[in-house]
Amino acid sequence: MTAYTATVTVRLKNGVLDPEAETTQQALERLGFELDGLRSADRFEIDLDADTPDAAADRADEMAERLLANPTIHDYEVTVAAADR
């Protein structure tokens, strides 16, 4: 088994209201920053052991499907890298 770090990034789907991002965008614009848009996201870093990077990605994908994201309103992305443990 090899140590991997899987990163799961969870975002609201396009068209789903994102009040946190809207409030943050308004505050940034008041500070003088010009933005075309802003979206909030949650990022989870998961340290795990697996036989292959694909196996680690499959486990992280299952975690996202079952708990970390709500597939009705969220999109998510999984990336895997060798862990720095």
Secondary structure, DSSP 8 states (H G I E B T S, - for coil): -EEEEEEEEEEE-TTS--HHHHHHHHHHHHTT---S----EEEEEEEEEESSHHHHHHHHHHHIIIII--TTTEEEEEEEEE---
